[in-house]
Amino acid sequence: MAGHSKWANIKHKKAATDAKRGKIFTRLIKEITVAARLGGSADVNTNPRLRLAIDKALDANMTKDTIQRAADRGAGNLEGANYEECRYEGYGIAGAAIMVDCLTDNKVRTVADVRHAFNKYGGNMGTDGCVSFQFKHCGTMLFAPGTPEDALMEAALEAGAEDVITNEDGSLEVITPPYEFVAIKEALEAAGFKAEMGEVTMRAENETELTGDDVAKMQKLIDALESLDDVQDVYTTAVMDEE
């Protein structure tokens, strides 16, 4: 593990996420709609992707009525826009990998917007698959420094987690299969372990540590990508210390 603080970076990310809550609601509604459509059902018991999306929406304090309308729209019970999934890949500052997941009703517009953001802020948009091999689709939960390591590891592995990682700053990270994330999180909470932050994500297999001016440049590029209406998530191998 690099010498940066995983804990500081996650807390900064959470604060930035909280500051953009209005936009997050729009993205969550899109994800619920698409999950219901692709899964062919608004039933969370038979649609694991929908269960993940709804759990994330509830964590963000979205009302159950709003969630239900989005699920019904995706399942074809209500009229609404038909969103498509698309992923764009490229490189940021110092060659750090970037992956951009989108939901859009107009791919021509979306690819133009994403390419413009890459070009304007010092990145390079690449071809499909150029960086995706550097990420792993998984669930991840971060626990504060001081969490009992042996007890958490025992509970996590018993619940079906893939791994428990001890970071240099003392925080602990539990890695889960993506569609078992909710069940494992609930099992850990029942055992008395509540994560500071948890999500299903594309986790960087190796990290690119940025320093000096590169940090600000990379943050501008990520902010530009995240500000696009069609962008759902931006993943990067870049590590940018906030301390």
C-alpha positions in Angstrom: 0.0 0.0 0.0 1.3 3.5 -0.8 2.0 5.9 2.0 -1.1 8.0 1.5 -4.0 8.0 3.9 -6.9 5.8 2.6 -9.0 7.2 5.5 -8.4 10.8 4.6 -9.1 10.2 0.9 -12.4 8.4 1.6 -13.6 11.0 4.0 -12.8 13.7 1.4 -14.7 11.8 -1.2 -17.7 11.4 1.1 -17.8 15.1 1.8 -17.6 15.9 -1.9 -20.4 13.4 -2.5 -22.6 15.0 0.1 -22.1 18.4 -1.4 -23.6 17.1 -4.7 -26.6 15.4 -3.3 -29.1 16.9 -5.7 -27.3 15.5 -8.7 -26.8 12.2 -6.9 -30.6 11.8 -6.7 -30.9 12.1 -10.4 -28.2 9.5 -11.0 -29.8 7.1 -8.5 -33.2 7.4 -10.2 -31.5 6.6 -13.6 -29.7 3.6 -12.1 -32.9 2.2 -10.5 -34.8 2.6 -13.8 -32.1 0.9 -15.8 -31.7 -1.9 -13.2 -35.4 -2.6 -13.3 -35.5 -2.6 -17.1 -32.4 -4.8 -17.6 -33.4 -7.2 -14.8 -36.9 -7.5 -16.3 -38.5 -6.9 -12.9 -39.1 -4.4 -10.1 -38.7 -7.3 -7.6 -35.5 -6.9 -5.6 -35.6 -10.6 -4.6 -34.9 -11.6 -8.2 -33.0 -8.6 -9.4 -29.7 -8.1 -7.4 -28.7 -5.0 -9.4 -32.0 -3.3 -8.5 -31.5 -4.3 -4.8 -28.1 -2.6 -4.9 -29.5 0.6 -6.5 -32.4 0.8 -4.1 -30.2 0.2 -1.0 -27.9 3.1 -2.2 -31.0 5.3 -2.7 -32.2 4.6 0.8 -28.8 5.4 2.2 -29.0 8.7 0.4 -32.4 9.3 2.1 -34.5 9.1 -1.1 -38.2 8.6 -0.4 -39.7 5.2 -1.0 -42.3 6.7 -3.4 -39.6 8.2 -5.6 -37.8 4.8 -5.6 -40.9 2.9 -6.5 -41.8 5.3 -9.4 -38.3 4.8 -10.8 -38.5 1.0 -10.5 -42.0 1.0 -12.1 -40.8 3.1 -15.0 -37.9 0.8 -15.6 -40.2 -2.3 -15.5 -42.4 -0.7 -18.1 -45.3 0.2 -15.7 -44.8 3.9 -16.3 -43.7 6.0 -19.3 -40.2 7.5 -19.2 -36.9 8.0 -21.1 -35.1 4.9 -22.3 -31.5 5.1 -21.0 -28.6 3.1 -22.4 -25.4 2.1 -20.6 -22.0 3.2 -22.0 -18.5 3.2 -20.7 -15.6 5.4 -21.9 -11.9 4.9 -20.9 -8.9 7.0 -21.0 -5.9 8.5 -19.2 -5.6 11.5 -16.9 -2.6 13.4 -15.5 0.6 11.4 -15.2 -1.0 8.5 -17.1 -3.5 7.7 -14.3 -6.3 5.5 -15.7 -9.9 6.8 -15.8 -13.1 5.0 -16.5 -16.4 6.8 -17.0 -19.7 5.0 -16.7 -22.7 6.8 -18.3 -26.5 6.3 -18.7 -27.8 8.3 -21.7 -30.6 8.6 -24.1 -28.2 10.1 -26.7 -24.8 8.4 -27.1 -23.6 10.9 -29.7 -24.0 13.7 -27.3 -22.5 11.8 -24.4 -19.3 10.7 -26.2 -18.8 14.3 -27.5 -19.1 15.7 -24.0 -16.8 13.1 -22.4 -14.2 13.6 -25.1 -14.3 17.4 -24.7 -13.7 17.1 -20.9 -10.7 14.8 -21.4 -9.2 17.1 -24.0 -9.9 20.3 -22.2 -8.3 19.2 -18.9 -5.2 17.4 -20.0 -6.4 13.9 -20.4 -6.7 11.6 -23.4 -9.7 9.5 -24.2 -8.7 6.0 -25.2 -10.3 2.9 -26.9 -12.6 0.4 -25.3 -10.7 -1.8 -22.9 -7.6 0.3 -22.7 -7.8 0.7 -18.9 -10.7 -1.5 -17.7 -8.3 -4.4 -16.9 -6.8 -2.1 -14.2 -10.1 -2.2 -12.2 -12.1 -4.9 -10.3 -15.9 -4.8 -10.0 -16.5 -5.4 -6.3 -18.1 -4.1 -3.1 -15.9 -2.3 -0.7 -16.5 -1.1 2.9 -14.1 1.0 4.9 -13.9 0.8 8.7 -12.3 3.4 10.9 -8.8 3.0 12.4 -9.1 1.2 15.7 -11.7 -1.3 14.5 -10.9 -4.7 16.0 -9.1 -6.3 13.1 -9.4 -10.0 14.1 -13.0 -9.8 15.0 -13.9 -7.9 11.8 -12.0 -10.3 9.6 -13.7 -13.3 11.2 -17.2 -11.8 10.8 -16.5 -10.6 7.2 -15.1 -13.9 5.9 -17.9 -15.8 7.6 -20.4 -13.5 5.9 -18.9 -14.3 2.5 -16.4 -11.4 2.0 -13.5 -12.0 -0.4 -10.8 -10.2 1.6 -10.1 -7.9 4.4 -7.2 -5.4 3.8 -5.4 -3.5 6.5 -4.2 -0.1 5.3 -1.1 1.8 6.5 -3.3 4.4 8.3 -5.0 1.7 10.4 -8.3 1.6 8.5 -9.7 -1.7 7.4 -11.2 -2.4 4.0 -13.6 -5.3 3.4 -13.9 -6.5 -0.2 -17.0 -8.4 -1.4 -18.5 -9.9 -4.5 -20.5 -7.0 -6.1 -24.0 -8.5 -5.8 -23.4 -9.9 -2.3 -22.5 -6.5 -1.0 -25.8 -5.7 0.6 -26.2 -9.1 2.4 -22.6 -8.9 3.7 -23.0 -5.3 4.9 -26.2 -6.3 6.8 -24.4 -9.3 8.3 -21.5 -7.1 9.5 -23.9 -4.5 11.0 -25.7 -7.3 12.8 -22.3 -8.3 14.2 -21.7 -4.8 15.4 -19.6 -3.4 12.6 -20.8 -0.4 10.8 -18.7 0.9 7.8 -17.9 4.6 7.6 -18.4 4.2 3.8 -19.4 1.4 1.6 -20.2 1.0 -2.1 -20.1 -1.3 -5.1 -17.5 0.2 -7.3 -14.7 -0.4 -9.8 -11.7 -0.7 -7.5 -8.3 0.2 -8.8 -6.0 -2.9 -8.7 -2.9 -0.6 -8.7 -2.8 3.1 -7.7 -1.1 6.0 -9.3 0.0 8.5 -6.6 -0.1 12.1 -7.7 1.7 15.0 -6.0 2.1 18.8 -6.3 0.3 20.5 -9.2 -0.8 17.2 -10.7 -3.3 16.8 -7.9 -5.2 20.0 -8.8 -5.0 19.2 -12.5 -6.4 15.7 -12.0 -9.2 16.9 -9.7 -10.3 19.5 -12.4 -10.5 16.7 -15.0 -12.5 14.4 -12.6 -14.8 17.3 -11.6 -15.4 18.1 -15.3 -16.3 14.5 -16.1 -18.5 14.2 -13.0 -20.4 17.4 -13.8 -21.7 16.0 -17.1 -25.4 15.1 -16.9 -25.0 11.7 -18.5 -22.2 10.6 -16.2 -23.0 8.2 -13.4 -19.6 7.3 -12.0 -16.0 8.2 -12.6 -13.3 5.7 -11.5 -9.6 6.4 -11.4 -6.3 4.8 -10.4 -5.1 8.2 -9.2 -4.6 8.8 -5.5 -4.7 12.4 -4.4 -3.9 13.1 -0.8 -5.9 15.9 0.8 -3.7 16.4 3.8 
